[in-house]
Amino acid sequence: MSAPESTGRAAPERKGPRRAVTLALVGMTLLALLAVTFRLRLDPNVASLLPDQGEAAALRRYVRGFGGGDLAVVLIEGPDPETVAKVAEGVATELGKRPSVARAADRVDTSRALDPMLAFRHADPRAMERLRGALTPEGMRARLAESRAMLLAPGSGAAAEMLAADPLRLGQLVYEGADIGAGVRTQPDGAFATDDGKAHLVLAEPRGQALRGVDARRFVEDTEAVLAPLRQAHPEMRLGLTGGHAIAAATESMLTRDLSISSTIAMVLASLVFALIFRRVRALVAVMPPLLLGTVWTAAVAAALPRGLSGIAVAFMSVVVGVGVDTGVHVYAALLEARRAGLPPREAARAARAKTARGVLFAAGTAAAAFGALAFSSIEAMQQLGLLCAAGELLTAVAIVLVTPEVGALLERKPPPPPAPVRWTDAFAWLSGTRRRAALLAFVALLPVVAVFLGAAPGLSDSIVAVRPKELEPLKVQQAVFDAFGGKRGQWVVLVADRDLERARARGDRIAETLSAMKDDVEAVDALTALAPAKETQEARFAARDAQDLPAKANELEKALVETGFAPARFAGALDAMRAPTRDLVQIEDLRKGTASILLSRYLGMDEGEPLVALYVRPREVPGATARVEEALRRTDPHAMLTGYARLEVVLRQSLSQDLPKIAGVAAVLVVAALAMSLRRVRDVVIAAVVVLCEIAAVLLLVRILGIPLHAYDALVLPVLLGITVDEGMFLLYRAREVDGGQAGAPGLEHDVIRETLRDEGPPVAATALTTATGFAALTLCRFEGLRDLGLVGALGSVAGLVVALVVVPAGLRLWKA
């Protein structure tokens, strides 16, 4: 044979190009490793998991503008109130000394010794009505009678000084009856504590951005350094940390774990499946190095992402590992076939590359195109996932086509043994052995399609579980805070953006007053105006105060004091204040100097150079409340943005309803076009398309039967399965042509053609599908619910695609005869 001579002549000619290719691969890999080592970072920012439009876009602004979260909160719970209070005070003191903490406090100054005339600046409309009532002659006498009773009660010494400055207790009417709250509920001494004192909070303002990993980790480390010795000293107490920085640090840690574990398990499982089905363990040595190359190259692409790798895009590693093995299966199988045909190793390598390059690169391109359809998603994380998986498909396929034949040629110096007999494929051949059985088989395969068409598809689930993983410890602490202090999830955020901060504050004040008046629909309003109203708001409230003619009211109060048994001389200061009421305006700068300054970061933020003012609203769970609150907000300030995690379910459903048709349509067009260009026969294109259709329908039914949540992340994997699983049908149809001598589908199609096709191509197809399934299945070990669901759907799709291909392709070949 001339093959050896040909190999000898070709070697010198190919030495230069092969050396250039080798150097290029080494150079690319070194650069990729450098990029991965120094630039790859995980992004704990939930903004990437949200759509880029509507309320979700407003939530993205809120997350960015407020550093990724609210104030940090340390929860301290224990059986002894005195010990809990002492520990809380110590935690606040020690945290305040840490470099990563701007300030920390376990209490705020709640002294109400403020001039009662200045209390008017904090009076919302309902409080103003109460003040007007207290300043009527009848109201004065009723209030003074209550004040007298307070002074006559045992232990009234502390109240005497307060009543001397404010006999009508006007400040009490403003503050204790306020409809607009500010921050965390406090006790009379200003402590952030429950009524029984068994739970205290320490609020901390961390330095830096929660969404910057270094800042988040530094704050959590400093806090844990404070809490760790206290946990040992007080084992009976619970000390937990929550807030934006803690959630971000825990999310990044979770993503790091998920990435490392899922990718490692995917590699191990794919190797095991490959070895068990392919029955040539040494083939792993030829497939794994280029698979690692492709994965490293893809990770380098991830390192180039400007904001880091998002929570969902972490899945790319497992997907690339699982799907990438597919190419190696076909290339190495072609190499073994060439060696068994008598070709020497080098010639066999070239023959394997020549035979498979077009097919596997075409298949990789089809899958990459399907992944690329995710670019039409409005969710940045899904765009990232599509980009990385598409790049991984192509880069891994190129690496395997270039490297695997060369390594295989070194491993297969001796002629390989004959392929081990395959028997399991005979069962599928028997099922389509006659036209009647083939027709019955086709009917069964199409039943899921009919069921889905009739409405058996699963509904969409609550998508928020995929945004904020419930297993994160800071979120558990957050729930414990809600349980102890009476709060609950479901809070909305109203965001006001304006180039002028003072104007933004005034707009926020108007919104707060409007919503606080809706007692039947709004449970609570938490806004900056309770601490520091805007200048415009204060001026309006002082104007309303002055309209009461307070000098005249002072004369009436003096008269009422006499009638209720008080000596007016003891209240000279209060009377003088009413006759010449002060008009001092509270400034933000004044607030920053006191203990309440720690609350400011809850309400004021900055995004893209524009000040943001946030209000927090909790609507009541009554019919129509949501619509009425939304309408009131639109009427009060049409430019205000309504958002919040509690509203994400509706937002993500809307996003999915828009994204899914676009992505499915693009993926379907790309896959059909790829099938047409690759198979070039109407029969084969139709059979391959039916395989994919039946597979998607089967997956939808399995998702419903198994109760897998279908949300905005795993649902978008369904169209991608069109490109991933089309390979099985394509390679079976290719093999049928070869077995039938290029005449598959002709009148003479025999039973042995189908049986031989399944025996030859069944194991490689099973290997490719199951390695892909293992890549997705590895994601089920992730702690991130969104990744787990995505992995389950992908694994089900890969297995379903294999079974459907092994059923539909033989049945289609049997039934469709020219």
BABAGU-190220 format. One record per residue (C-alpha): x, y, z. Coordinates in pm, whole numbers, plus 50000, padded with zeros to 5 digits. Layout:
N
- X,Y,Z
- X,Y,Z
...
REM end
This chain:
818
- X,Y,Z
- 50000,50000,50000
- 50113,50347,49932
- 49980,50492,50253
- 50307,50462,50448
- 50501,50619,50161
- 50247,50897,50142
- 50280,50955,50514
- 50655,50973,50486
- 50646,51228,50206
- 50384,51441,50376
- 50556,51464,50709
- 50821,51720,50614
- 50562,51933,50435
- 50339,51939,50739
- 50613,51989,50996
- 50617,52367,50962
- 50240,52421,50974
- 50203,52175,51261
- 50472,52355,51457
- 50300,52688,51393
- 49967,52545,51508
- 50131,52404,51821
- 50294,52735,51906
- 49964,52916,51848
- 49782,52676,52082
- 50047,52716,52351
- 50042,53094,52317
- 49663,53112,52333
- 49657,52887,52637
- 49919,53085,52828
- 49737,53411,52761
- 49408,53249,52863
- 49557,53119,53188
- 49690,53466,53271
- 49351,53622,53203
- 49169,53361,53414
- 49418,53391,53700
- 49421,53767,53727
- 49094,53889,53575
- 48820,53630,53621
- 48586,53738,53898
- 48240,53643,54010
- 47969,53906,54017
- 47733,53885,54317
- 47524,54167,54173
- 47165,54050,54138
- 47116,54326,53882
- 47258,54094,53615
- 46975,53851,53690
- 46712,54114,53614
- 46566,54237,53286
- 46698,54566,53152
- 46361,54733,53121
- 46060,54840,53325
- 46054,54792,53701
- 46348,54552,53689
- 46560,54827,53532
- 46459,55052,53822
- 46564,54779,54065
- 46899,54759,53886
- 46938,55133,53949
- 46845,55087,54313
- 47098,54805,54356
- 47373,55011,54192
- 47285,55341,54358
- 47261,55202,54710
- 47573,54989,54693
- 47398,54658,54652
- 47186,54671,54964
- 47063,54838,55277
- 47251,54895,55603
- 47429,54598,55751
- 47243,54450,56049
- 47376,54234,56332
- 47102,54039,56510
- 47167,53952,56875
- 46919,53721,57046
- 46938,53568,57392
- 46736,53472,57699
- 46863,53753,57926
- 46768,54107,57812
- 47042,54274,58018
- 47315,54055,57871
- 47177,54102,57520
- 47181,54480,57560
- 47538,54475,57693
- 47659,54253,57405
- 47482,54476,57149
- 47652,54784,57292
- 47990,54607,57279
- 47936,54493,56919
- 47849,54848,56813
- 48158,54987,56986
- 48396,54729,56838
- 48248,54747,56489
- 48288,55124,56490
- 48664,55074,56533
- 48700,54848,56229
- 48848,55003,55912
- 48573,54860,55691
- 48296,55024,55897
- 48207,55392,55863
- 47987,55391,56173
- 47788,55148,56387
- 47514,55199,56646
- 47284,54995,56865
- 47060,55294,56931
- 46976,55644,56807
- 46904,55963,56995
- 46527,55963,57026
- 46505,56257,57262
- 46188,56452,57199
- 46309,56757,57393
- 46286,56947,57069
- 46115,57285,57076
- 45750,57189,57014
- 45727,57471,56764
- 45998,57299,56555
- 45815,56966,56576
- 45572,57111,56320
- 45837,57067,56049
- 45804,56687,56091
- 45422,56685,56090
- 45267,56504,55795
- 44909,56600,55699
- 44743,56367,55950
- 44977,56485,56227
- 44895,56844,56132
- 44525,56768,56185
- 44601,56630,56530
- 44798,56946,56613
- 44514,57169,56500
- 44278,56978,56727
- 44513,57008,57024
- 44535,57387,56975
- 44159,57445,57002
- 44030,57560,57342
- 43865,57223,57403
- 44171,57036,57284
- 44403,57235,57509
- 44199,57161,57819
- 44178,56790,57739
- 44554,56766,57679
- 44633,56961,57996
- 44410,56733,58202
- 44608,56435,58076
- 44935,56615,58150
- 44818,56686,58507
- 44736,56318,58556
- 45085,56226,58437
- 45246,56462,58689
- 45040,56318,58976
- 45139,55959,58889
- 45424,55791,59085
- 45770,55836,58929
- 45670,56142,58727
- 45990,56334,58792
- 46128,56273,58443
- 45801,56387,58284
- 45795,56720,58472
- 46082,56872,58272
- 45935,56758,57941
- 45589,56893,58027
- 45733,57227,58134
- 45864,57277,57780
- 45563,57123,57607
- 45253,57114,57830
- 45025,57018,57541
- 45269,56740,57438
- 45262,56862,57077
- 45586,56677,56999
- 45421,56354,57114
- 45138,56411,56868
- 45390,56448,56585
- 45631,56168,56665
- 45427,55896,56834
- 45140,55922,56595
- 45353,55953,56283
- 45220,55780,55974
- 45564,55780,55810
- 45834,55579,55984
- 46211,55600,55960
- 46435,55294,55978
- 46411,55032,56248
- 46166,55052,56537
- 46327,55177,56858
- 46250,55156,57228
- 46199,55472,57438
- 46572,55477,57520
- 46655,55468,57150
- 46773,55105,57143
- 46698,54892,56838
- 46529,54623,57045
- 46213,54422,57085
- 45973,54505,57367
- 46097,54215,57581
- 46461,54310,57521
- 46557,53958,57412
- 46652,54070,57062
- 46868,54370,56975
- 46999,54501,56646
- 47324,54675,56569
- 47319,54881,56252
- 47642,54934,56063
- 47729,55141,55760
- 48003,54952,55572
- 48260,55135,55367
- 48279,55070,54994
- 48035,54895,54765
- 47861,54571,54851
- 47890,54476,54485
- 48268,54507,54496
- 48388,54170,54618
- 48689,54304,54808
- 48477,54554,55002
- 48209,54299,55087
- 48458,54035,55202
- 48657,54285,55410
- 48346,54401,55593
- 48226,54046,55661
- 48571,53943,55785
- 48587,54241,56021
- 48239,54171,56153
- 48309,53803,56204
- 48627,53893,56392
- 48406,54087,56635
- 48131,53824,56661
- 48342,53506,56680
- 48473,53553,57038
- 48127,53661,57153
- 47974,53343,57015
- 48222,53141,57218
- 48164,53348,57532
- 47783,53335,57497
- 47686,53000,57341
- 47327,53056,57454
- 47296,53358,57224
- 47250,53388,56851
- 47459,53642,56664
- 47391,53675,56291
- 47479,53918,56015
- 47267,54035,55723
- 47251,54327,55482
- 47381,54405,55135
- 47750,54339,55202
- 47683,54013,55384
- 47447,53889,55112
- 47695,53984,54838
- 47986,53812,55012
- 47779,53499,55075
- 47658,53501,54714
- 48013,53528,54579
- 48125,53245,54807
- 47831,53035,54693
- 47909,53101,54326
- 48275,53010,54377
- 48170,52683,54537
- 47911,52613,54268
- 48159,52685,53989
- 48435,52464,54128
- 48213,52174,54235
- 47988,52165,53930
- 48277,52186,53683
- 48476,51917,53866
- 48179,51683,53897
- 48091,51745,53532
- 48443,51648,53430
- 48438,51329,53641
- 48090,51221,53534
- 48153,51293,53167
- 48474,51089,53186
- 48295,50795,53349
- 48012,50797,53096
- 48262,50828,52812
- 48467,50534,52943
- 48165,50311,53011
- 47997,50363,52675
- 48300,50413,52454
- 48488,50124,52617
- 48825,50273,52534
- 48961,50436,52850
- 49277,50558,52679
- 49057,50776,52461
- 49012,51001,52765
- 49381,51090,52741
- 49318,51217,52389
- 48991,51396,52461
- 49046,51557,52801
- 49351,51779,52721
- 49180,51961,52432
- 48861,51974,52638
- 49056,52149,52911
- 49208,52380,52650
- 48865,52478,52521
- 48739,52530,52874
- 49036,52751,52966
- 48994,52954,52649
- 48626,53001,52727
- 48707,53101,53084
- 48936,53367,52936
- 48636,53501,52746
- 48451,53509,53079
- 48741,53701,53232
- 48691,53970,52968
- 48335,54039,53083
- 48340,54396,53219
- 48133,54332,53532
- 48236,53976,53608
- 48065,53638,53581
- 47702,53640,53695
- 47526,53375,53901
- 47354,53200,53610
- 47648,53230,53368
- 47853,53019,53612
- 47679,52725,53444
- 47893,52769,53132
- 48176,52558,53273
- 47967,52247,53328
- 47783,52291,52999
- 48106,52330,52801
- 48256,52021,52967
- 47947,51809,52902
- 47882,51926,52548
- 48250,51946,52457
- 48305,51574,52508
- 48061,51515,52222
- 48312,51627,51965
- 48580,51403,52111
- 48353,51099,52088
- 48302,51137,51714
- 48662,51229,51635
- 48813,50942,51830
- 48560,50697,51692
- 48663,50800,51341
- 49029,50754,51436
- 48967,50399,51562
- 48768,50320,51249
- 49057,50439,51031
- 49308,50235,51227
- 49093,49926,51200
- 49076,49989,50826
- 49457,49951,50816
- 49570,50314,50801
- 49889,50393,50995
- 49855,50628,51296
- 49939,50955,51118
- 49723,50878,50818
- 49445,50763,51049
- 49466,51093,51236
- 49438,51292,50913
- 49157,51070,50790
- 48966,51111,51117
- 49008,51487,51105
- 48903,51502,50739
- 48600,51283,50799
- 48470,51452,51115
- 48586,51812,51100
- 48301,51937,50887
- 48034,51743,51075
- 48146,51819,51429
- 48224,52183,51357
- 47888,52218,51187
- 47716,52057,51485
- 47913,52280,51724
- 47819,52582,51514
- 47453,52483,51529
- 47464,52445,51907
- 47658,52772,51935
- 47395,52947,51726
- 47123,52814,51954
- 47313,52939,52257
- 47372,53266,52075
- 46996,53313,52056
- 47011,53391,52428
- 47157,53726,52325
- 46794,53826,52260
- 46715,53785,52629
- 46654,54102,52828
- 46845,53945,53120
- 47218,54014,53120
- 47303,53686,53294
- 47133,53485,53020
- 47315,53688,52757
- 47640,53601,52931
- 47548,53234,52947
- 47464,53228,52578
- 47787,53405,52482
- 48010,53180,52692
- 47842,52853,52595
- 47851,52950,52227
- 48219,53040,52253
- 48286,52723,52450
- 48113,52506,52190
- 48324,52643,51906
- 48656,52674,52091
- 48631,52324,52238
- 48536,52174,51903
- 48832,52343,51736
- 49069,52225,52011
- 48948,51866,51984
- 48963,51859,51603
- 49319,51992,51617
- 49458,51799,51913
- 49264,51474,51964
- 49371,51306,51636
- 49736,51386,51708
- 49724,51247,52061
- 49518,50953,51942
- 49779,50870,51681
- 50036,50836,51960
- 49805,50623,52172
- 49689,50393,51893
- 50027,50280,51757
- 49907,49923,51768
- 49601,49820,51571
- 49299,49854,51803
- 49092,49546,51877
- 48761,49498,51697
- 48479,49699,51850
- 48301,49522,52132
- 47965,49382,52030
- 47672,49612,52105
- 47341,49450,52191
- 47133,49718,52360
- 47071,49893,52029
- 46896,49580,51898
- 46601,49660,52123
- 46548,49992,51944
- 46597,49819,51607
- 46330,49563,51696
- 46083,49838,51795
- 46096,49974,51440
- 46144,49634,51276
- 45811,49646,51092
- 45608,49930,50951
- 45328,49856,51198
- 45559,49873,51500
- 45730,50179,51353
- 45393,50351,51310
- 45296,50268,51669
- 45633,50395,51787
- 45591,50722,51596
- 45242,50763,51742
- 45372,50720,52099
- 45659,50964,52034
- 45414,51228,51911
- 45179,51197,52211
- 45375,51453,52421
- 45343,51702,52134
- 44965,51655,52130
- 44948,51679,52511
- 45143,52005,52515
- 44928,52142,52232
- 44618,52062,52440
- 44749,52253,52741
- 44957,52004,52943
- 45265,52228,52945
- 45381,52346,53289
- 45301,52694,53411
- 45558,52951,53516
- 45668,52957,53876
- 45765,53232,54120
- 46089,53352,53963
- 46228,53536,54264
- 46371,53212,54410
- 46625,53217,54130
- 46736,53570,54214
- 46799,53551,54588
- 46890,53196,54697
- 46696,53108,55011
- 46980,52899,55154
- 47212,53195,55208
- 47278,53246,55579
- 47235,53628,55564
- 46888,53580,55417
- 46800,53343,55702
- 46918,53607,55949
- 46709,53863,55763
- 46400,53648,55809
- 46485,53611,56179
- 46493,53991,56205
- 46150,54007,56043
- 46019,53743,56283
- 46155,53921,56591
- 46062,54279,56500
- 45732,54218,56325
- 45842,54302,55975
- 45795,54086,55669
- 45895,54049,55310
- 45685,54219,55048
- 45827,54569,55072
- 45816,54787,54762
- 46074,55049,54676
- 45975,55383,54527
- 46275,55542,54362
- 46298,55912,54281
- 46583,56024,54054
- 46658,56390,53994
- 46963,56596,53905
- 46883,56819,54201
- 46889,56642,54537
- 46667,56896,54709
- 46404,56860,54438
- 46425,56481,54462
- 46371,56498,54839
- 46067,56724,54794
- 45918,56480,54542
- 45983,56196,54783
- 45809,56386,55063
- 45497,56436,54851
- 45486,56067,54761
- 45529,55965,55125
- 45245,56192,55236
- 45015,56060,54965
- 45081,55695,55042
- 45072,55739,55421
- 44716,55874,55391
- 44601,55550,55223
- 44560,55354,55547
- 44321,55101,55396
- 44572,55005,55126
- 44913,55083,55277
- 45042,54914,55589
- 45361,55115,55633
- 45565,55392,55472
- 45932,55438,55559
- 46090,55756,55422
- 46360,56015,55481
- 46097,56283,55543
- 46042,56140,55892
- 46400,56242,55978
- 46479,56530,55745
- 46202,56673,55528
- 46305,56872,55223
- 46332,57248,55260
- 46016,57295,55052
- 45827,57056,55279
- 45947,57224,55598
- 45856,57568,55466
- 45505,57448,55381
- 45461,57295,55727
- 45588,57608,55901
- 45345,57809,55690
- 45062,57581,55805
- 45181,57626,56165
- 45192,58003,56139
- 44844,58007,55991
- 44722,57884,56331
- 44806,58231,56480
- 45019,58083,56758
- 45059,58413,56953
- 44682,58414,57000
- 44695,58043,57089
- 44953,58129,57358
- 44701,58356,57530
- 44440,58082,57512
- 44691,57829,57654
- 44776,58061,57944
- 44408,58083,58027
- 44364,57706,58001
- 44661,57647,58232
- 44495,57852,58502
- 44163,57674,58459
- 44323,57329,58489
- 44519,57416,58803
- 44863,57496,58663
- 45073,57800,58741
- 45142,57975,58406
- 45473,58109,58534
- 45618,57756,58531
- 45545,57741,58157
- 45684,58079,58060
- 45933,57925,57817
- 45663,57732,57631
- 45439,58037,57614
- 45722,58258,57488
- 45802,58000,57219
- 45442,58012,57097
- 45442,58392,57089
- 45763,58401,56883
- 45789,58058,56714
- 46130,57968,56573
- 46172,57865,56213
- 46498,57667,56202
- 46525,57425,55911
- 46677,57081,55964
- 46957,57015,55718
- 47100,56687,55591
- 47437,56804,55720
- 47285,56840,56069
- 47158,56484,56050
- 47500,56352,55952
- 47644,56480,56281
- 47409,56281,56505
- 47352,55913,56576
- 47066,55906,56325
- 47321,55964,56048
- 47356,55589,56011
- 47006,55577,55864
- 47082,55820,55581
- 47239,55557,55355
- 46904,55379,55358
- 46734,55668,55180
- 46999,55850,54975
- 47199,55699,54690
- 47379,55795,54371
- 47368,55630,54028
- 47538,55758,53714
- 47594,56096,53875
- 47225,56138,53960
- 47098,56155,54321
- 46845,55891,54420
- 46590,55905,54700
- 46431,55578,54811
- 46103,55527,54993
- 45989,55190,55128
- 45623,55097,55112
- 45444,54785,55232
- 45098,54751,55077
- 44821,54563,55253
- 44715,54225,55124
- 44363,54334,55035
- 44190,54313,54697
- 44267,54608,54473
- 44531,54760,54703
- 44813,54712,54453
- 44627,54885,54171
- 44518,55175,54393
- 44869,55233,54526
- 45013,55223,54174
- 44752,55472,54053
- 44818,55705,54348
- 45189,55696,54273
- 45134,55775,53904
- 44903,56061,53996
- 45142,56209,54254
- 45466,56171,54057
- 45450,56014,53711
- 45830,55998,53689
- 45884,55805,54013
- 45992,55443,53969
- 45815,55161,54150
- 46020,54848,54202
- 46140,54601,54465
- 46212,54229,54501
- 45852,54172,54602
- 45740,54277,54253
- 45988,54065,54060
- 45755,53775,53996
- 45534,53983,53770
- 45833,54153,53607
- 46015,53828,53531
- 45700,53668,53399
- 45656,53959,53161
- 46020,53937,53058
- 45993,53564,52996
- 45675,53604,52792
- 45864,53847,52568
- 46202,53670,52560
- 46090,53311,52512
- 45915,53357,52175
- 46207,53559,52038
- 46472,53315,52152
- 46270,53009,52052
- 46199,53159,51711
- 46561,53247,51644
- 46686,52910,51768
- 46428,52722,51560
- 46517,52913,51242
- 46888,52857,51298
- 46844,52487,51368
- 46617,52429,51069
- 46858,52618,50845
- 47148,52413,50980
- 46957,52089,50923
- 46873,52191,50568
- 47233,52282,50486
- 47374,51976,50657
- 47133,51696,50564
- 47011,51837,50229
- 46722,51591,50203
- 46364,51674,50282
- 46307,51340,50450
- 46611,51368,50674
- 46538,51730,50764
- 46178,51644,50857
- 46281,51345,51068
- 46547,51546,51253
- 46299,51831,51311
- 46040,51584,51449
- 46305,51449,51686
- 46363,51794,51831
- 45989,51873,51847
- 45909,51551,52033
- 46201,51602,52267
- 46096,51954,52371
- 45738,51837,52429
- 45861,51542,52637
- 46077,51774,52848
- 45784,52005,52915
- 45573,51714,53035
- 45856,51583,53256
- 45904,51930,53405
- 45537,51933,53500
- 45531,51576,53631
- 45848,51620,53839
- 45741,51961,53969
- 46053,52145,53852
- 46003,52523,53885
- 45998,52682,53542
- 46121,53038,53565
- 46298,53303,53363
- 46630,53115,53365
- 46569,52744,53311
- 46278,52812,53072
- 46515,52991,52835
- 46729,52676,52818
- 46447,52499,52635
- 46510,52673,52301
- 46882,52608,52342
- 46810,52236,52362
- 46707,52260,51997
- 47068,52318,51902
- 47231,52092,52160
- 47027,51777,52098
- 46985,51798,51722
- 47322,51621,51690
- 47185,51279,51787
- 46934,51271,51502
- 47181,51419,51254
- 47456,51163,51320
- 47211,50871,51306
- 47086,50994,50969
- 47442,51043,50842
- 47531,50688,50941
- 47218,50548,50776
- 47331,50701,50447
- 47675,50545,50477
- 47538,50203,50569
- 47292,50207,50283
- 47561,50311,50038
- 47422,50662,50000
- 47076,50532,49911
- 46898,50549,50246
- 46531,50608,50193
- 46519,50417,49865
- 46258,50142,49814
- 46510,49875,49905
- 46568,49992,50264
- 46612,49679,50469
- 46587,49591,50834
- 46963,49530,50856
- 47038,49887,50753
- 46858,50025,51057
- 47006,49761,51288
- 47358,49829,51160
- 47308,50203,51183
- 47206,50174,51546
- 47491,49935,51626
- 47750,50162,51465
- 47622,50501,51571
- 47417,50414,51883
- 47712,50405,52127
- 47871,50733,52008
- 47532,50905,52008
- 47455,50771,52356
- 47796,50885,52475
- 47749,51237,52340
- 47398,51275,52482
- 47481,51133,52823
- 47801,51334,52862
- 47598,51645,52783
- 47342,51531,53040
- 47612,51484,53302
- 47737,51836,53239
- 47392,51974,53312
- 47330,51725,53594
- 47641,51849,53776
- 47460,52181,53819
- 47203,52010,54043
- 47471,52008,54316
- 47476,52389,54318
- 47330,52579,54612
- 47190,52842,54377
- 46832,52736,54303
- 46838,52896,53960
- 47139,52685,53857
- 46986,52367,54000
- 46668,52413,53801
- 46864,52500,53487
- 47072,52184,53530
- 46767,51964,53578
- 46597,52094,53266
- 46915,52061,53061
- 46982,51706,53181
- 46625,51600,53112
- 46646,51752,52766
- 46967,51570,52680
- 46838,51230,52793
- 46500,51287,52630
- 46674,51391,52307
- 46873,51065,52303
- 46571,50843,52365
- 46357,51027,52112
- 46632,51012,51849
- 46678,50637,51897
- 46303,50593,51858
- 46200,50846,51594
- 46491,50816,51349
- 46456,50437,51294
- 46076,50470,51284
- 46101,50756,51036
- 46342,50565,50813
- 46111,50263,50820
- 45798,50461,50739
- 45934,50714,50492
- 46015,50522,50175
- 46030,50675,49833
REM end
